[in-house]
Amino acid sequence: MNTKELKDTFTSLYGDSDEGIHNFFSPGRVNLIGEHTDYNGGYVFPCALSFGTYLLVRKNHSRIMNFATTNFDHRGAVNLDEPFVREGKSWINYPLGVLNEFRKKALEVEGLDLLYSGDIPNGAGLSSSASIEMVTAYAMNQLYHFELGRMELARLSQAAENDFVGVNCGIMDQFASGLGAAGHALFLNCDTLDYKRVPLKLEGMKIVIANTNKRRGLADSKYNERRAQCEAAVDAIRREKPIRHLSDLNLQEFKDLSHLVKDETVRRRAMHVISENQRTLDAIDALSKNDVEGFGRLMNQSHDSLRQDYEVTGKELDTLVEEARKVKGTLGSRMTGAGFGGCTVSIVREEAVESFIREVGQAYSDKIGLKADFYVAEIGDGSKQLN
């Protein structure tokens, strides 16, 4: 990101001032394994990426918050003396929801000029929304000395998306964006929020993200439906065993109790969540033994479960994964994110990356008729101030 150009854009929008411009950044994330487990109180294993959302902000000594972004034409202005109101499907709802959560805590801000600029592909499933929320939360926390910890900022940003935007996301995206660390992935228990930074020792290998470029809106997808199905499974099992989440069960316990879940589809949804939890634990164990090939096999199993039991993949994601697995040098490949479009993540031997991108891209274009974009991922830090 060219920060000089971004500052030039800022001053062209808002003019010059003696007040200083502050620059903040929060990354997107990719989840290596542990999908659709976060809102079920389970385990996830994401890492922060080197691309994300930049925020330039300056106090304007008024009661007006001015919002602009380089990514969309739509701009907005909000009066701080009035209640915050959700604005259709506007991107402004994400930072506005964060400000609303601060307001609930009686933490008020002043008038600001804000310019956002993201280099995360929109709708790709790499958490552009969480990145916007976290960069807003981190910036307000720093500028106004609210002294909230990163964990609390992640919770606050999740609440903004749940309650203001209206998407029932779990905590993983905001957590990874706020607490990520270069060279590490985060092993997170989404029930307790206990976490551990795990070094990613992928010598001679690269993480390659492939974007289907199939547009999908998370709030409009089947995400909320899957969440409701998981809750239905919990309600059924509670007739014999008091559980709070599906992740309270291990595989054997679920097999013993699965007869309580009468709906076969709901039973398969639960099976994915509980088996994915076990795969995530096994993946951490594999990495601790430097068994990256074993980690790759678990990634493959994860995608297969997301396709067969959770049914959140679709032909675009399945084609990318199928073609990735054909390339010699691919250790594992799976969808990442909510699904229904978005991205895959693969571990590929370094010498095979060029052929991976060429061969998978050509096969995908031939079969689907869309052009996939590829990113060789660098693992970056969480939210930070840049100046």
C-alpha positions as CSV (number, residue, x, y, z in Angstrom):
1,M,0.0,0.0,0.0
2,N,1.4,3.4,-1.0
3,T,0.8,5.5,2.1
4,K,1.9,8.7,0.5
5,E,-0.8,8.3,-2.2
6,L,-3.3,7.5,0.5
7,K,-2.4,10.7,2.4
8,D,-2.7,12.7,-0.8
9,T,-6.2,11.2,-1.3
10,F,-7.1,12.0,2.3
11,T,-6.1,15.7,1.9
12,S,-7.9,15.9,-1.4
13,L,-11.1,14.7,0.3
14,Y,-10.8,16.6,3.6
15,G,-8.4,19.4,2.9
16,D,-5.3,20.5,4.9
17,S,-5.3,21.0,8.6
18,D,-2.8,21.6,11.4
19,E,-4.2,18.6,13.1
20,G,-2.1,15.4,12.6
21,I,-3.2,12.5,10.4
22,H,-2.9,9.1,12.2
23,N,-2.4,5.9,10.2
24,F,-3.6,2.4,11.4
25,F,-3.7,-1.1,10.0
26,S,-5.5,-4.3,10.7
27,P,-5.0,-7.5,8.6
28,G,-7.3,-10.0,7.0
29,R,-6.9,-13.6,8.0
30,V,-6.9,-17.0,6.5
31,N,-8.0,-20.0,8.5
32,L,-5.8,-23.0,8.0
33,I,-8.1,-25.6,9.6
34,G,-11.1,-25.5,11.9
35,E,-14.0,-24.2,9.8
36,H,-17.5,-23.4,11.1
37,T,-16.4,-24.5,14.6
38,D,-16.0,-21.0,16.0
39,Y,-19.6,-20.3,16.7
40,N,-19.9,-23.8,18.0
41,G,-17.4,-23.2,20.8
42,G,-14.7,-25.1,19.1
43,Y,-11.1,-24.9,17.9
44,V,-9.8,-22.8,15.0
45,F,-6.3,-22.2,13.6
46,P,-6.1,-18.9,11.7
47,C,-3.3,-16.6,10.9
48,A,-3.2,-12.9,10.1
49,L,-2.1,-11.9,6.6
50,S,0.2,-9.1,5.4
51,F,-2.7,-7.4,3.6
52,G,-5.7,-5.9,5.2
53,T,-7.4,-2.5,5.9
54,Y,-5.5,0.8,6.3
55,L,-7.2,3.7,8.1
56,L,-6.2,7.3,8.0
57,V,-7.9,9.4,10.6
58,R,-7.8,13.0,11.7
59,K,-9.8,15.0,14.4
60,N,-12.0,17.7,12.8
61,H,-13.2,19.4,16.0
62,S,-16.8,19.0,15.1
63,R,-19.6,16.5,16.0
64,I,-19.5,14.9,12.5
65,M,-17.9,11.6,11.6
66,N,-17.0,11.6,7.9
67,F,-16.5,8.2,6.2
68,A,-14.8,7.5,2.9
69,T,-13.0,4.6,1.3
70,T,-10.8,4.1,-1.8
71,N,-12.7,0.8,-2.4
72,F,-16.2,2.1,-3.0
73,D,-17.7,5.3,-4.3
74,H,-20.2,5.6,-1.4
75,R,-19.3,8.1,1.4
76,G,-21.2,9.1,4.5
77,A,-21.4,11.5,7.4
78,V,-22.8,10.7,10.8
79,N,-23.9,13.2,13.5
80,L,-22.6,12.1,16.9
81,D,-25.4,13.9,18.6
82,E,-27.9,11.5,17.0
83,P,-28.5,7.7,17.5
84,F,-26.5,5.5,15.2
85,V,-28.7,4.0,12.5
86,R,-27.8,1.1,10.2
87,E,-27.6,2.2,6.6
88,G,-28.9,-0.5,4.3
89,K,-26.0,-2.7,3.2
90,S,-23.4,0.0,3.2
91,W,-19.8,-0.7,4.2
92,I,-20.2,2.1,6.7
93,N,-22.2,-0.1,9.0
94,Y,-19.0,-2.0,10.0
95,P,-17.2,1.0,11.5
96,L,-20.5,2.5,12.7
97,G,-21.3,-0.7,14.6
98,V,-17.9,-0.5,16.3
99,L,-18.6,3.1,17.4
100,N,-22.0,2.0,18.6
101,E,-20.4,-0.6,20.8
102,F,-18.0,2.0,22.3
103,R,-21.1,4.2,23.0
104,K,-22.7,1.3,24.9
105,K,-19.7,1.4,27.2
106,A,-20.1,5.2,27.6
107,L,-16.9,5.6,25.6
108,E,-17.5,8.6,23.3
109,V,-15.4,9.9,20.4
110,E,-15.2,13.4,18.8
111,G,-15.8,14.3,15.2
112,L,-13.3,12.6,12.8
113,D,-12.4,12.5,9.2
114,L,-11.8,8.8,8.2
115,L,-10.4,7.3,5.0
116,Y,-10.3,3.5,4.7
117,S,-8.4,1.6,2.1
118,G,-8.3,-2.2,1.9
119,D,-6.2,-4.5,-0.3
120,I,-8.2,-7.6,0.8
121,P,-10.4,-8.9,-2.1
122,N,-14.0,-8.0,-1.2
123,G,-16.2,-11.0,-0.6
124,A,-13.3,-13.4,-0.8
125,G,-13.8,-14.8,2.7
126,L,-10.5,-13.4,4.0
127,S,-12.3,-11.2,6.6
128,S,-12.4,-7.8,5.1
129,S,-15.3,-6.9,7.4
130,A,-13.4,-8.0,10.6
131,S,-10.4,-6.0,9.3
132,I,-12.5,-2.8,9.0
133,E,-14.0,-3.4,12.4
134,M,-10.7,-4.1,14.1
135,V,-8.8,-1.1,12.5
136,T,-11.7,1.1,13.7
137,A,-11.7,-0.3,17.2
138,Y,-7.9,-0.2,17.5
139,A,-7.7,3.4,16.2
140,M,-10.4,4.7,18.6
141,N,-8.8,2.9,21.5
142,Q,-5.4,4.5,20.7
143,L,-6.7,8.0,19.9
144,Y,-8.9,8.3,22.9
145,H,-6.9,6.2,25.4
146,F,-9.8,3.9,26.2
147,E,-7.3,1.3,27.4
148,L,-9.2,-1.7,26.3
149,G,-7.1,-4.8,25.6
150,R,-6.9,-6.5,22.2
151,M,-9.2,-9.3,23.4
152,E,-11.9,-6.8,24.4
153,L,-11.5,-5.0,21.1
154,A,-12.1,-8.3,19.3
155,R,-15.2,-9.0,21.4
156,L,-16.5,-5.5,20.8
157,S,-16.0,-5.8,17.0
158,Q,-17.7,-9.2,17.0
159,A,-20.7,-7.6,18.8
160,A,-20.8,-4.9,16.2
161,E,-21.1,-7.4,13.4
162,N,-23.6,-9.5,15.3
163,D,-25.9,-6.8,16.7
164,F,-25.5,-3.8,14.3
165,V,-24.6,-5.4,10.9
166,G,-26.8,-8.5,11.6
167,V,-24.3,-11.3,10.8
168,N,-24.0,-14.0,13.4
169,C,-20.3,-14.5,13.0
170,G,-18.1,-16.1,15.7
171,I,-15.0,-14.5,17.3
172,M,-12.3,-16.0,15.1
173,D,-12.0,-13.3,12.4
174,Q,-11.8,-10.3,14.7
175,F,-9.5,-12.3,17.1
176,A,-7.0,-13.2,14.3
177,S,-7.0,-9.6,12.9
178,G,-6.3,-8.1,16.3
179,L,-4.0,-10.6,17.9
180,G,-2.1,-12.2,15.0
181,A,1.7,-12.3,14.9
182,A,4.1,-12.6,12.0
183,G,5.3,-16.2,11.5
184,H,2.7,-17.7,13.7
185,A,-0.8,-19.0,13.5
186,L,-3.3,-18.8,16.4
187,F,-4.6,-21.9,18.1
188,L,-7.8,-20.6,19.6
189,N,-10.5,-22.2,21.8
190,C,-13.5,-20.1,20.8
191,D,-15.4,-21.1,23.9
192,T,-12.9,-20.0,26.5
193,L,-10.8,-17.7,24.3
194,D,-7.7,-19.4,25.5
195,Y,-5.1,-19.2,22.7
196,K,-1.6,-20.1,21.8
197,R,0.6,-18.6,19.1
198,V,2.0,-21.6,17.2
199,P,5.2,-21.0,15.0
200,L,4.5,-22.0,11.4
201,K,7.6,-23.9,10.4
202,L,7.0,-24.4,6.7
203,E,10.5,-24.6,5.4
204,G,10.5,-25.0,1.6
205,M,6.7,-24.6,1.5
206,K,4.3,-21.8,0.8
207,I,0.7,-21.0,1.8
208,V,-1.2,-20.3,-1.5
209,I,-4.6,-18.7,-1.4
210,A,-6.8,-19.0,-4.5
211,N,-9.8,-16.7,-4.9
212,T,-12.8,-18.2,-6.8
213,N,-13.9,-14.7,-7.7
214,K,-17.5,-15.9,-7.2
215,R,-19.2,-13.1,-5.5
216,R,-21.0,-13.9,-2.3
217,G,-22.4,-11.8,0.6
218,L,-21.9,-13.5,4.0
219,A,-25.1,-12.0,5.4
220,D,-27.1,-13.3,2.4
221,S,-25.5,-16.8,2.4
222,K,-26.6,-20.0,4.2
223,Y,-24.3,-19.1,7.1
224,N,-27.1,-18.2,9.5
225,E,-29.0,-21.3,8.4
226,R,-26.1,-23.6,9.3
227,R,-25.8,-21.8,12.7
228,A,-29.4,-22.5,13.4
229,Q,-29.0,-26.2,12.4
230,C,-26.1,-26.6,14.9
231,E,-28.3,-25.0,17.6
232,A,-31.1,-27.5,16.7
233,A,-28.6,-30.4,17.2
234,V,-27.6,-29.0,20.6
235,D,-31.2,-28.8,21.6
236,A,-31.8,-32.4,20.6
237,I,-28.8,-33.7,22.5
238,R,-29.6,-31.8,25.6
239,R,-32.5,-34.2,26.2
240,E,-29.9,-36.6,27.5
241,K,-26.7,-34.7,28.1
242,P,-26.4,-31.1,29.3
243,I,-24.1,-29.4,26.7
244,R,-23.7,-25.7,25.8
245,H,-22.1,-26.2,22.4
246,L,-21.5,-29.1,20.0
247,S,-17.8,-28.8,20.8
248,D,-18.6,-30.1,24.3
249,L,-18.8,-33.5,22.7
250,N,-16.0,-35.7,21.3
251,L,-16.6,-38.0,18.4
252,Q,-17.4,-41.1,20.4
253,E,-19.8,-39.2,22.6
254,F,-21.6,-37.8,19.5
255,K,-21.9,-41.3,18.0
256,D,-23.5,-42.5,21.2
257,L,-26.0,-39.7,21.2
258,S,-26.6,-39.0,17.5
259,H,-29.8,-41.0,17.6
260,L,-31.3,-38.1,19.4
261,V,-30.9,-35.9,16.4
262,K,-33.8,-37.1,14.2
263,D,-33.2,-34.9,11.2
264,E,-30.5,-36.5,9.0
265,T,-29.3,-33.2,7.6
266,V,-28.9,-31.6,11.1
267,R,-27.0,-34.8,12.2
268,R,-24.5,-34.4,9.4
269,R,-24.0,-30.7,10.2
270,A,-23.2,-31.7,13.8
271,M,-20.9,-34.5,12.6
272,H,-18.8,-32.0,10.6
273,V,-18.4,-29.7,13.6
274,I,-17.3,-32.4,16.0
275,S,-15.0,-34.2,13.6
276,E,-13.5,-30.8,12.5
277,N,-12.6,-30.1,16.2
278,Q,-10.7,-33.4,16.3
279,R,-9.0,-32.6,13.0
280,T,-7.8,-29.3,14.4
281,L,-6.4,-30.9,17.5
282,D,-4.7,-33.5,15.3
283,A,-3.3,-30.7,13.0
284,I,-1.7,-28.9,15.9
285,D,-0.2,-32.2,17.0
286,A,1.2,-32.8,13.5
287,L,2.8,-29.4,13.4
288,S,4.4,-30.0,16.8
289,K,6.1,-33.0,15.2
290,N,7.0,-31.1,12.0
291,D,4.7,-33.5,10.2
292,V,3.5,-31.0,7.5
293,E,2.4,-33.8,5.2
294,G,0.1,-35.0,8.0
295,F,-1.2,-31.5,8.4
296,G,-1.9,-31.4,4.7
297,R,-3.9,-34.7,4.8
298,L,-6.1,-33.2,7.6
299,M,-6.7,-30.1,5.4
300,N,-8.0,-32.4,2.7
301,Q,-10.2,-34.2,5.1
302,S,-11.5,-30.9,6.4
303,H,-12.6,-29.8,2.9
304,D,-14.2,-33.2,2.2
305,S,-16.3,-32.9,5.4
306,L,-17.3,-29.3,4.5
307,R,-18.4,-30.6,1.1
308,Q,-20.3,-33.7,2.2
309,D,-21.6,-33.0,5.7
310,Y,-21.7,-29.2,6.0
311,E,-22.5,-28.5,2.3
312,V,-20.9,-25.1,2.1
313,T,-18.5,-25.5,-0.8
314,G,-20.0,-25.4,-4.3
315,K,-18.6,-26.2,-7.7
316,E,-16.1,-23.3,-7.7
317,L,-14.4,-24.2,-4.4
318,D,-14.6,-27.9,-5.2
319,T,-13.0,-27.4,-8.6
320,L,-10.1,-25.4,-7.1
321,V,-9.5,-28.0,-4.5
322,E,-9.7,-30.9,-6.9
323,E,-7.3,-29.3,-9.3
324,A,-4.9,-28.3,-6.5
325,R,-4.7,-31.9,-5.3
326,K,-3.6,-33.0,-8.8
327,V,-0.5,-30.8,-8.7
328,K,2.6,-32.6,-7.6
329,G,3.9,-30.7,-4.6
330,T,0.5,-29.9,-3.1
331,L,0.4,-31.2,0.5
332,G,-3.2,-30.2,1.3
333,S,-5.9,-28.0,0.0
334,R,-9.3,-26.8,1.4
335,M,-11.8,-24.1,1.3
336,T,-11.4,-21.4,4.0
337,G,-14.0,-19.0,5.4
338,A,-17.8,-19.3,5.3
339,G,-17.9,-21.0,1.9
340,F,-20.3,-20.5,-1.0
341,G,-17.5,-18.9,-2.9
342,G,-14.5,-17.1,-1.5
343,C,-11.1,-18.8,-1.3
344,T,-9.2,-22.0,-0.9
345,V,-5.9,-22.3,1.1
346,S,-3.2,-24.8,0.1
347,I,0.2,-25.8,1.3
348,V,2.5,-26.2,-1.7
349,R,6.1,-27.0,-2.0
350,E,8.1,-23.9,-3.0
351,E,9.4,-25.3,-6.2
352,A,5.8,-26.2,-7.3
353,V,4.1,-22.9,-6.6
354,E,4.6,-21.5,-10.2
355,S,3.2,-24.6,-11.8
356,F,0.4,-24.8,-9.2
357,I,-0.8,-21.3,-10.1
358,R,-0.6,-22.0,-13.8
359,E,-2.2,-25.4,-13.9
360,V,-4.9,-24.8,-11.3
361,G,-5.7,-21.4,-12.8
362,Q,-6.1,-22.9,-16.4
363,A,-8.2,-25.9,-15.3
364,Y,-10.5,-23.6,-13.2
365,S,-11.0,-21.2,-16.1
366,D,-11.7,-24.1,-18.5
367,K,-14.2,-25.8,-16.2
368,I,-15.9,-22.8,-14.5
369,G,-15.4,-19.9,-16.9
370,L,-14.0,-17.6,-14.2
371,K,-10.5,-16.4,-13.6
372,A,-9.1,-17.3,-10.2
373,D,-6.7,-15.0,-8.5
374,F,-3.7,-16.4,-6.5
375,Y,-1.8,-15.0,-3.5
376,V,1.3,-16.4,-2.0
377,A,0.5,-15.5,1.6
378,E,2.9,-13.8,4.0
379,I,1.9,-14.1,7.7
380,G,1.7,-10.7,9.3
381,D,1.1,-8.9,12.6
382,G,-2.3,-8.0,14.1
383,S,-3.7,-4.5,14.5
384,K,-1.1,-1.7,14.8
385,Q,-0.4,2.0,14.4
386,L,1.9,2.8,11.5
387,N,3.1,6.2,12.4
